[in-house]
Amino acid sequence: MSKLRFAIVGCGVIHGTHIDAIRALPDDAELVAVCDEVPELADKTAQKHGVRAFHDLTAMLEGADFDVLNVCTPSGMHAKHGVQGARAGKHVVCEKPIDVSLEAADALIAACRDNRVKLEVISQARYSSGMRQLRKYLDEGRLGTLCYAEATTKWYRTQEYYDSGGWRGTWELDGGGALMNQGVHYVDQLRWVMGPVKSVTATMATRAHERIEVEDVVTAAIEFESGAVGTLLASTAMYPGFKQALEVYGTGGTVIVENSRARHAQFTDGKEERGQHKLAAYPPEIKDFQVLSAPDQGGASGDAPAQGASDPTAISLGGHVAHFKDLIDAIRDDRETFMNGQEARNALELIVGVYRAARTGERVHFPL
């Protein structure tokens, strides 16, 4: 099959990572068009990369010949634009989160299903070396019965970050604050590892920022259906920005993943593995791409030291490349994508439940 043609809607912060990831797959993918309702953003991006510019998604869907629509617009518009693409017969790559409401997420999932197109939602931390190794241990049963897990995102965002776009920090289009926008990746990892949630209690606050509707710090206590328990912390108020981490404790051992690397793995059988930096890929079989065009992105394996702790553009490229390759292979092989709509919905459901619990002060039970 010839290479797939990609088009991007939304020329904000994350679109550059999508462009670099497409260019990292020259035998499989090419960028042909970009779109943004702010004409100068679309025109500047198109001129820089030698592709067509559009100022309206409908016009791009009707006027450009492409196979995959990359949705990089504000979070609360993800499903709207993804549904448009699916109804036009385009496969969809959606930035995280899938959207900000379960109703919108369900609409996008249904549109892709009904129009027989693939949906891939970005959750690049799943492809990191640390998460692959943790999944390997879990699949091998080395952690035994899971007891407790803790997911933390201790990041920092300036006031200027929130002021840079009218949609940032709003419930309507950002869908939330530190949890929905920054913590979503490790919420996904927590849910992926620990399984379905039974109930949650939570507290949130806005302490370090002005002119935003949403939280900049949130904590939650989680009860999983398995009987295990967990905690969750997400913040953009922790200057100057610290680690993201997932700690998983079981009867067979403990694994700690920090900034996408497995920092500690110790087991009751006496085996111990520490400071793992270069781990072999584990299914999904996606190699750690060497992206020569972006050497400043912190490496290709999704293990950049900063990982966006204080800079929203400081994310590594490898995870996006892996997502795009998975989508391309899913299209060619006519199989389900790795990070499909239901997987993304699982993380969104937990986030929505945490917000509901924090607002009401009551325990929230799942499914919502």
Rosetta blueprint (number, residue, H / E / L):
1 M L
2 S L
3 K L
4 L E
5 R E
6 F E
7 A E
8 I E
9 V E
10 G L
11 C L
12 G L
13 V L
14 I L
15 H H
16 G H
17 T H
18 H H
19 I H
20 D H
21 A H
22 I H
23 R H
24 A L
25 L L
26 P L
27 D L
28 D L
29 A E
30 E E
31 L E
32 V E
33 A E
34 V E
35 C E
36 D L
37 E L
38 V L
39 P H
40 E H
41 L H
42 A H
43 D H
44 K H
45 T H
46 A H
47 Q H
48 K H
49 H H
50 G L
51 V L
52 R E
53 A E
54 F E
55 H L
56 D L
57 L H
58 T H
59 A H
60 M H
61 L H
62 E H
63 G H
64 A L
65 D L
66 F L
67 D L
68 V E
69 L E
70 N E
71 V E
72 C L
73 T L
74 P L
75 S H
76 G H
77 M H
78 H H
79 A H
80 K H
81 H H
82 G H
83 V H
84 Q H
85 G H
86 A H
87 R H
88 A L
89 G L
90 K L
91 H E
92 V E
93 V E
94 C E
95 E L
96 K L
97 P L
98 I L
99 D L
100 V L
101 S L
102 L H
103 E H
104 A H
105 A H
106 D H
107 A H
108 L H
109 I H
110 A H
111 A H
112 C H
113 R H
114 D H
115 N L
116 R L
117 V L
118 K L
119 L E
120 E E
121 V E
122 I L
123 S L
124 Q H
125 A H
126 R H
127 Y H
128 S L
129 S H
130 G H
131 M H
132 R H
133 Q H
134 L H
135 R H
136 K H
137 Y H
138 L H
139 D H
140 E L
141 G L
142 R L
143 L L
144 G L
145 T L
146 L E
147 C E
148 Y E
149 A E
150 E E
151 A E
152 T E
153 T E
154 K E
155 W L
156 Y E
157 R L
158 T L
159 Q H
160 E H
161 Y H
162 Y H
163 D H
164 S L
165 G L
166 G L
167 W L
168 R L
169 G L
170 T L
171 W L
172 E L
173 L L
174 D L
175 G L
176 G L
177 G L
178 A H
179 L H
180 M H
181 N H
182 Q H
183 G L
184 V H
185 H H
186 Y H
187 V H
188 D H
189 Q H
190 L H
191 R H
192 W H
193 V H
194 M H
195 G L
196 P L
197 V E
198 K E
199 S E
200 V E
201 T E
202 A E
203 T E
204 M E
205 A E
206 T L
207 R L
208 A L
209 H L
210 E L
211 R L
212 I L
213 E L
214 V L
215 E L
216 D L
217 V E
218 V E
219 T E
220 A E
221 A E
222 I E
223 E E
224 F E
225 E L
226 S L
227 G L
228 A L
229 V E
230 G E
231 T E
232 L E
233 L E
234 A E
235 S E
236 T L
237 A E
238 M L
239 Y L
240 P L
241 G L
242 F L
243 K L
244 Q E
245 A E
246 L E
247 E E
248 V E
249 Y E
250 G E
251 T L
252 G L
253 G E
254 T E
255 V E
256 I E
257 V E
258 E E
259 N L
260 S L
261 R E
262 A E
263 R E
264 H E
265 A E
266 Q E
267 F E
268 T L
269 D L
270 G L
271 K L
272 E E
273 E E
274 R E
275 G L
276 Q L
277 H L
278 K L
279 L L
280 A L
281 A L
282 Y L
283 P L
284 P L
285 E L
286 I L
287 K L
288 D L
289 F L
290 Q L
291 V L
292 L L
293 S L
294 A L
295 P H
296 D H
297 Q H
298 G L
299 G L
300 A L
301 S L
302 G L
303 D L
304 A L
305 P L
306 A L
307 Q L
308 G L
309 A L
310 S L
311 D L
312 P L
313 T L
314 A L
315 I L
316 S L
317 L L
318 G H
319 G H
320 H H
321 V H
322 A H
323 H H
324 F H
325 K H
326 D H
327 L H
328 I H
329 D H
330 A H
331 I H
332 R H
333 D H
334 D L
335 R L
336 E L
337 T L
338 F L
339 M L
340 N L
341 G H
342 Q H
343 E H
344 A H
345 R H
346 N H
347 A H
348 L H
349 E H
350 L H
351 I H
352 V H
353 G H
354 V H
355 Y H
356 R H
357 A H
358 A H
359 R H
360 T H
361 G L
362 E L
363 R L
364 V E
365 H E
366 F L
367 P L
368 L L
